[in-house]
Each structure stands twice: as structure tokens, then as C-alpha cells.
Amino acid sequence: MLLIKNARAVYTMAEGILYDCDILIDETGKITKVGTDIQVQGAQVLSAEGLVAIPGIIDPHTHYGQADYITGETHLNDYSQPITPSFDIKKGIRKDLGDFDCGVRNGITTVAILPGSANVIGGYAIAVKTYGDTLEQMILKDPIGMKAAFGANPKGCYGSRGMMPSTEMSVVYLFEKIIQDTREYIDSGKKPYNQDLEKMVPVIEGKLPLKIHCGTIDIPAILSVCQRYGLRFTLEHAVGASAYVREIEQADCDVIFGPTSLGDYDDTVADWKAAIHLIEKGVNVALMTDGPTNAVHCLLPELSDLVRLGYPVEKALRLITINAAKAIGVGDRVGSIEPGKDGDIVLFRGIPAYDVSANVQYTIINGKVVYKADEKVS
């Protein structure tokens, strides 16, 4: 049992900001109380005097454990065929790579891990905690969605070899074909058995969302096809979404922006303004790093750009906590500090995304201190 005492401020993402606040996490790793002057005999007490608490940070789109940038070995993409719904992302994740440790040091407690974007349909994505003895123990939800990709990546990977897809038209064709084939498979009573189509069934039945890699040119086609077939989906990256904010508003989808640090500054500002507009219209918007293809630790520096545009820090932090949790289907477990949620909490010296010098003092996952200052706690 862990009792966090006297936090200067707690950004709960559920009940606003609480000051001079305590948080109690029980033996099962669940938050049981949030308030002032909590006293429990036998609890491990962690003094948070002068520190700021936020929910464990969530990166809703990553490729953790899939690329070793020292050896060049990578498991992000398979280039054998453009439709691969049966591929299991768990088989390509290496926990020994530094992504998870880097995440923990930077207050990231949950990540979504997706296949890369070479294939029009790439396979299931999962959500995991960033700390644990084995990958199986770290899994929070499996699957959270089916990876799909429009745009330059599938065209470049296959068109350069004289294969389909080589144009935007053929990307859309392949995307629609697997949808139609799956619908026919369902109508046939799922006979004869087809492994790839079987993996697509939850998508067609609305039980699992598509996680669609996209840029400006792709958004109209995605909205048109997904709405026509009644599919659940999230727009991933969504570079250039500012051109289609009104269409996105009406699409009933989540938007996961980023990484924002890689684009032209003016375009990035336009996308941030689009994000603010969408949030105000009730769209669930989150922020990703795409790490480690972009630096794992960039979530807060990127989010600070939104704060510098005048957006309130409490609202901005939602993009990497509760909004991100909802976008990957784990909002019932993580993303806020309230009774019943997992005990994933980060304690900062300074206000994250607001104070330039704000830094992680403690990372807590499932009620266990897994990082303190500059040393990992085993």
C-alpha cells in the first residue's frame, strides 16, 4: 500500500486540480482515495511536498521494442504483401531495447504499440505498461485496434517494386476490397475458414477500431470509406488535418496528432489550431511521439508548444493522459487520478508542459515506484 502525501497540486483529469493533496494506492495497485489528510497505518509513505502529480503519461502510438537503431535490426514492417491482418505485433517486440526504460524515466507509463505503416492493413495493435518482468505481464489490452495505412508509405514500399499499391487509388481499392471480402465471409457463415478475414471480423462488426496512418491527402478518402461501411476508426498522425476540420468533426472518430516536432513550423501551428478547434467541438484528441522513430521523450516538449499558443496547461495535459487513454480503449483503467483507476502516477518538480525546467522525480506504475530521480527502482 502506497500513500503519496502532500502533493503541491494534483492534476486529476477527473475532478480538476486538487491542492495539498494525498493519494492512496492499495495492495492491488488501484487508487482507493484522493483527498486531504489521508491517514493509513502500515502504508508506505512517499512525501510529495512541493511536487506536482499527474496521471501516468500515455503515448497512444509507438513502435516500442521494434527497432534497434544500434544494429539496424527492425521489426516495424513486413514487406511481403500489403494486406497482413494476421500478423501478431507481440512476436516482434523486444523488451530489452531502451524504449521502455526511457519511457519510464520520462513519466510514460502506458503505450500503444502498433505495426509500422508499410502495409494497407498491418495487424493488431496492443496497449502495454512500460514496466514489468515480462511483456505478457505488461499487456494492458490486446488488441486495441487494427493498424491500417494510407498515403506515401504503402505506395512507396510496394510501388517501387512494381506491385500494388502504387497509387492512392490502389491503396483505397485494397482497403475497400478487404472490407468487402470480410463482409462476404461473415455472410457465408465464415466458411471456408480464412485466418486473415477472421482477424478482420471484429473490425467489420464494430468491435475493434482501425488505427489509420494518414496525412492531408488521405483524410477525405478515409472519412468517405469508413463512414460508408460504418467502421470505427482513429486518424493517426493526421498531418494537415487543419484542411478538413469540419469533415472530421462530423466523422465520430478520435484524432491522434503527431509527432509535431518533425514538420514545418507553420504547418504544426495550423495543426495545433485544428486540434483546439476539434476539442472544442467535442472530438477526442490525443498526442503521440511515434517513438522510437521520433524521440520517446518528446511528448512533453511537443505538448508545450500547444501551451505556448495560449492553451491552458490542465486541458493540454489531457492529450497525453485521459484523452490518450480513451483513444486506445483503456480509459476505464488509466488516464486519470481517481478511485478505481490503476495507480499510475508521475510526480514532477515543476508543472509539466508549462515550466521549462519541470522534470520527473517519481514514476509510479500499479502502485509501485519504478523510477526515482535518476535511478531506476527494481
For each residue, the residues with C-beta under 8 A, 3 or more apart:
1: 24 25 26 27 40 42 43 44 367
2: 24 25 43 44 46 343 364 367 368 369
3: 22 23 24 25 38 40 43 44 45 46
4: 7 22 23 24 25 46 48 53 345 347 364
5: 22 38 45 46 47 48 49
6: 20 21 22 47 48 49
7: 4 10 20 21 22 23 48 51 52 53 347
8: 19 20 48 49 50 51 52
9: 17 18 19 21 52 53 351
10: 7 17 18 19 21 23 34 52 53 54 337
11: 17 52 53 54 55 314 317 321 337
12: 15 16 17 18 34 55 336 337 338
13: 54 55 317 318 321 322 335 336 337
14: 322 336 337 338
15: 12 18 34 338
16: 12 314
17: 9 10 11 12 314
18: 9 10 12 15 21 34 35
19: 8 9 10
20: 6 7 8 36
21: 6 7 9 10 18 34 35 36 53
22: 3 4 5 6 7 33 34 35 36 37 38
23: 3 4 7 10 31 33 34 38 53 337 343 345
24: 1 2 3 4 31 32 33 34 38 40 43
25: 1 2 3 4 29 30 31 32 343 345 364 367
26: 1 29 30 32 343 367
27: 1 367
28: 367
29: 25 26 342 343 366 367 368
30: 25 26 339 340 341 342 343 367
31: 23 24 25 34 337 338 339 340 341 342 343
32: 24 25 26 339
33: 22 23 24 38 339
34: 10 12 15 18 21 22 23 24 31 337 338 339
35: 18 21 22 38
36: 20 21 22
37: 22
38: 3 5 22 23 24 33 35
39:
40: 1 3 24 43
41:
42: 1
43: 1 2 3 24 40
44: 1 2 3
45: 3 5
46: 2 3 4 5 347 362 369
47: 5 6
48: 4 5 6 7 8 51 53 347 362
49: 5 6 8
50: 8 349
51: 7 8 48 347 348 349 361 362
52: 7 8 9 10 11 347 348 349 350 351 352 358
53: 4 7 9 10 11 21 23 48 337 345 346 347 348
54: 10 11 13 57 107 317 321 337 345 346 348 352
55: 11 12 13 58 321 322 334 335 336 337 341 344 345 346
56: 107 108 109 110 321 334 342 344 345 346 363 364 365
57: 54 106 107 108 109 110 299 300 320 321 346
58: 55 108 109 110 111 286 320 321 324 325 328 330 334 335
59: 62 103 108 110 111 112 288 289 291 296 299 320 324
60: 111 112 256 286 287 288 324 327 328
61: 112 114 211 236 237 256 258 288 289 290
62: 59 99 111 112 113 114 288 289 290 291 292 296
63: 66 67 76 113 114 116 290 291 292 293
64: 93 97 99 100 103 111 113 128 130 291 292 296
65: 92 93 94 95 97 99 100 113 135
66: 63 74 75 76 92 93 94 113 116
67: 63 73 74 75 76 97 292 293
68: 71 72 73 74 94 97
69: 72 292
70:
71: 68
72: 68 69
73: 67 68
74: 66 67 68 77
75: 66 67 92 93 94
76: 63 66 67 92 115 116 118 293
77: 74 115 116 117 118 119 122 157
78: 81 84 87 115 118 119
79: 118 157 158
80: 84
81: 78 84 119
82: 118 119 120 121 154 157 158 163 164 165 174
83: 119 120 121 174 178 196
84: 78 80 81 87 115 119 121 122 123 196
85: 121 122 123 124 146 178 196 197 199 200
86: 123 195 196 199
87: 78 84 91 115 122 123 124
88: 91 92 123 124
89: 92 93 113 114 115 123 124 125 126
90: 93 126 135 139 142
91: 87 88
92: 65 66 75 76 88 89
93: 64 65 66 75 89 90 113 135
94: 65 66 68 75 97
95: 65 100 134 135 138
96:
97: 64 65 67 68 94 100 292
98: 101 102
99: 62 64 65 102 103 291 292 296
100: 64 65 95 97 103 104 130 131
101: 98 104 105 376
102: 98 99 105 106 296 297
103: 59 64 99 100 106 108 109 111 130 291 296
104: 100 101 107 108 109 130 131 363 365 370 371 376
105: 101 102 297 360 363 371 376
106: 57 102 103 296 297 299 300 360
107: 54 56 57 104 300 346 348 352 360 363
108: 56 57 58 59 103 104 111 130 296 299
109: 56 57 58 103 104 129 130 131 334 344 346 363 364 365
110: 56 57 58 59 127 128 129 130 140 325 330 334 344
111: 58 59 60 62 64 103 108 127 128 130
112: 59 60 61 62 125 126 127 144 211 328
113: 62 63 64 65 66 89 93 125 126 127 128
114: 61 62 63 89 122 125 145 147 211 236
115: 76 77 78 84 87 89 119 122 123 125 147
116: 63 66 76 77 119 122 153
117: 77 122 147 149 151 153 154 213
118: 76 77 78 79 82 122 149 153 154 157
119: 77 78 81 82 83 84 115 116 122 123 147 149 154 157
120: 82 83 148 149 150 154 165 171 174 175 178
121: 82 83 84 85 146 147 148 174 175 178 200
122: 77 84 85 87 114 115 116 117 118 119 146 147 148 149
123: 84 85 86 87 88 89 115 119 146 147 199
124: 85 87 88 89 142 143 144 145 146 147 199
125: 89 112 113 114 115 143 144 145 146 147 211 328
126: 89 90 112 113 139 140 141 142 143 144
127: 110 111 112 113 139 140 141 142 144 328 329 330
128: 64 110 111 113 132 135 138 139 140
129: 109 110 132 138 140 344 365 366
130: 64 100 103 104 108 109 110 111 138 365
131: 100 104 109 138 363 365 368 370
132: 128 129 135 137 138
133: 137
134: 95 137 138
135: 65 90 93 95 128 132 138 139
136: 139
137: 132 133 134
138: 95 128 129 130 131 132 134 135
139: 90 126 127 128 135 136 142
140: 110 126 127 128 129 330 333 334
141: 126 127 144 328 329 330 333
142: 90 124 126 127 139
143: 124 125 126 146 208
144: 112 124 125 126 127 141 208 209 211 328 329 330
145: 114 124 125 208 209 210 211 234 328 329
146: 85 121 122 123 124 125 143 199 200 202 203 208 209 210 211
147: 114 115 117 119 121 122 123 124 125 210 211 213
148: 120 121 122 175 210 211 212 213 233
149: 117 118 119 120 122 153 154 212 213 214
150: 120 154 168 171 172 175 212 213 214 215 218 221 222
151: 117 154 155 168 171 213 214 215 217 218
152: 155 156 215
153: 116 117 118 149 156 157 213
154: 82 117 118 119 120 149 150 151 157 158 165 171
155: 151 152 158 159 165 166 167 168 170 171
156: 152 153 159 160
157: 77 79 82 118 119 153 154 160 161
158: 79 82 154 155 161 163 164 165 166
159: 155 156 162 163 164 165 166 167
160: 156 157
161: 157 158
162: 159 166
163: 82 158 159 166
164: 82 158 159 170 173 174
165: 82 120 154 155 158 159 170 171 173 174
166: 155 158 159 162 163 170
167: 155 159 170 171
168: 150 151 155 171 172 217 218 221
169: 172 173
170: 155 164 165 166 167 173 174
171: 120 150 151 154 155 165 167 168 174 175
172: 150 168 169 175 176 221 225
173: 164 165 169 170 176 177
174: 82 83 120 121 164 165 170 171 177 178
175: 120 121 148 150 171 172 178 179 225
176: 172 173 179 180 225
177: 173 174 180 181
178: 83 85 120 121 174 175 181 182 196 197 200
179: 175 176 182 183 200 204 225 229 231
180: 176 177 183 184
181: 177 178 184 185 197 200
182: 178 179 185 186 197 200 201 203 204
183: 179 180 186 187 204
184: 180 181 187 188
185: 181 182 188 190 194 197 198 200 201
186: 182 183 190 201 204 205
187: 183 184
188: 184 185 191
189:
190: 185 186 193 194 197 198 201
191: 188
192:
193: 190 198
194: 185 190 197 198
195: 86 198 199
196: 83 84 85 86 178 199 200
197: 85 178 181 182 185 190 194 200 201
198: 185 190 193 194 195 201
199: 85 86 123 124 146 195 196 202
200: 85 121 146 178 179 181 182 185 196 197 203 204
201: 182 185 186 190 197 198 204 205
202: 146 199 205 207 208
203: 146 182 200 207 208 209 210 231 232
204: 179 182 183 186 200 201 229 231
205: 186 201 202
206: 230 231 232
207: 202 203
208: 143 144 145 146 202 203 232
209: 144 145 146 203 231 232 233 234 329
210: 145 146 147 148 203 226 231 232 233 234
211: 61 112 114 125 144 145 146 147 148 233 234 236
212: 148 149 150 218 222 226 233 234 235 236
213: 117 147 148 149 150 151 153 236 237
214: 149 150 151 218 219 222 235 236 237 238 239
215: 150 151 152 218 219 237 238 239 240
216: 219 239 240 241 243 244
217: 151 168 240
218: 150 151 168 212 214 215 221 222
219: 214 215 216 222 223 235 238 240 241 243 244 247 248
220: 223 224 244 247
221: 150 168 172 218 224 225
222: 150 212 214 218 219 225 226 233 235
223: 219 220 226 227 244 247 248 251 253
224: 220 221 227 228
225: 172 175 176 179 221 222 228 229 231
226: 210 212 222 223 229 231 233 251 253
227: 223 224 230 231 251
228: 224 225
229: 179 204 225 226
230: 206 227
231: 179 203 204 206 209 210 225 226 227
232: 203 206 208 209 210 253
233: 148 209 210 211 212 222 226 253
234: 145 209 210 211 212 253 254 255 256 327
235: 212 214 219 222 238 241 248 253 254 255 256
236: 61 114 211 212 213 214 256 288
237: 61 213 214 215 256 257 258 288 290
238: 214 215 219 235 241 255 256 257 271
239: 214 215 216 263 267 271
240: 215 216 217 219 243 244 267 271
241: 216 219 235 238 244 245 248 255 257 271 274 275 278
242: 245 270 271 273 274
243: 216 219 240
244: 216 219 220 223 240 241 247 248
245: 241 242 248 249 274 277 278
246: 249 250
247: 219 220 223 244 250 251
248: 219 223 235 241 244 245 251 253 255 278 283
249: 245 246 278 281 283
250: 246 247
251: 223 226 227 247 248
252:
253: 223 226 232 233 234 235 248 283
254: 234 235 283 284 285 286 326 327
255: 234 235 238 241 248 275 278 283 284 285 286
256: 60 61 234 235 236 237 238 285 286 287 288 324 327
257: 237 238 241 260 271 272 275 285 286 287 288
258: 61 237 287 288 289 290 294 302
259: 262 288 289 290 291 294 298 302
260: 257 263 268 271 272 287 302 305
261: 268 294 298 301 302
262: 259 294
263: 239 260 267 268 271
264: 267 268
265: 268 269
266: 269 270
267: 239 240 263 264 270 271
268: 260 261 263 264 265 271 272 305
269: 265 266 272 273 309
270: 242 266 267 273 274
271: 238 239 240 241 242 257 260 263 267 268 274 275
272: 257 260 268 269 275 276 305 306 309 311
273: 242 269 270 276 277 309
274: 241 242 245 270 271 277 278
275: 241 255 257 271 272 278 279 285 306 319
276: 272 273 279 280 306 309 311
277: 245 273 274 280 281
278: 241 245 248 249 255 274 275 281 283 285
279: 275 276 282 283 285 315
280: 276 277
281: 249 277 278
282: 279
283: 248 249 253 254 255 278 279
284: 254 255 323 326 327
285: 254 255 256 257 275 278 279 319 323
286: 58 60 254 255 256 257 319 320 323 324 326 327
287: 60 256 257 258 260 299 302 303 319 320 324
288: 59 60 61 62 236 237 256 257 258 259 299 324
289: 59 61 62 258 259 294 295 296 297 298 299 302
290: 61 62 63 237 258 259 293 294
291: 59 62 63 64 99 103 259 294 295 296 298
292: 62 63 64 67 69 97 99 295 296
293: 63 67 76 290
294: 258 259 261 262 289 290 291 298
295: 289 291 292 298
296: 59 62 64 99 102 103 106 108 289 291 292
297: 102 105 106 289 300 301
298: 259 261 289 291 294 295 301 302
299: 57 59 106 108 287 288 289 302 303 320
300: 57 106 107 297 303 304 320 352 353 358
301: 261 297 298 304 305
302: 258 259 260 261 287 289 298 299 305 306
303: 287 299 300 306 307 316 317 319 320 352 353
304: 300 301 307 308 353 354 356
305: 260 268 272 301 302 308 309
306: 272 275 276 302 303 309 311 316 319 353
307: 303 304 310 311 312 313 316 353 354
308: 304 305
309: 269 272 273 276 305 306
310: 307
311: 272 276 306 307 315 316
312: 307 315 316
313: 307 316 317 351 352 353 354
314: 11 16 17 317 318
315: 279 311 312 318
316: 303 306 307 311 312 313 319 353
317: 11 13 54 303 313 314 320 321 352 353
318: 13 314 315 321 322 323
319: 275 285 286 287 303 306 316 323 324
320: 57 58 59 286 287 299 300 303 317 323 324
321: 11 13 54 55 56 57 58 317 318 324 325 335 336
322: 13 14 55 318 325 326 331 335 336
323: 284 285 286 318 319 320 326 327 335
324: 58 59 60 256 286 287 288 319 320 321 327 328 335
325: 58 110 321 322 328 330 331 333 334 335 336
326: 254 284 286 322 323 329 331 335
327: 60 234 254 256 284 286 323 324
328: 58 60 112 125 127 141 144 145 324 325
329: 127 141 144 145 209 326
330: 58 110 127 140 141 144 325 333 334 335
331: 322 325 326 334 335
332:
333: 140 141 325 330 341 342
334: 55 56 58 109 110 140 325 330 331 341 342 344
335: 13 55 58 321 322 323 324 325 326 330 331 341
336: 12 13 14 55 321 322 325 341
337: 10 11 12 13 14 23 31 34 53 54 55 341 345
338: 12 14 15 31 34 341
339: 30 31 32 33 34
340: 30 31
341: 30 31 55 333 334 335 336 337 338 344
342: 29 30 31 56 333 334 365 366
343: 2 23 25 26 29 30 31 364 365 366 367 368
344: 55 56 109 110 129 334 341 364 365 366
345: 4 23 25 53 54 55 56 337 362 364
346: 53 54 55 56 57 107 109 352 360 362 363 364
347: 4 7 46 48 51 52 53 360 361 362 364
348: 51 52 53 54 107 351 352 358 359 360 361
349: 50 51 52 357 358 359 361
350: 52 354 355 357 358 359
351: 9 52 313 348 354 355 358
352: 52 54 107 300 303 313 317 346 348 355 358
353: 300 303 304 306 307 313 316 317 358
354: 304 307 313 350 351 358
355: 350 351 352 358
356: 304
357: 349 350
358: 52 300 348 349 350 351 352 353 354 355
359: 348 349 350
360: 105 106 107 346 347 348 363 371
361: 51 347 348 349 372 373
362: 46 48 51 345 346 347 369 371 372
363: 56 104 105 107 109 131 346 360 369 370 371
364: 2 4 25 56 109 343 344 345 346 347 367 368 369 370
365: 56 104 109 129 130 131 342 343 344 368 370
366: 29 129 342 343 344
367: 1 2 25 26 27 28 29 30 343 364
368: 2 29 131 343 364 365 377
369: 2 46 362 363 364 372 377
370: 104 131 363 364 365 376 377
371: 104 105 360 362 363 375 376 377
372: 361 362 369 375 377
373: 361
374:
375: 371 372
376: 101 104 105 370 371
377: 368 369 370 371 372
378:
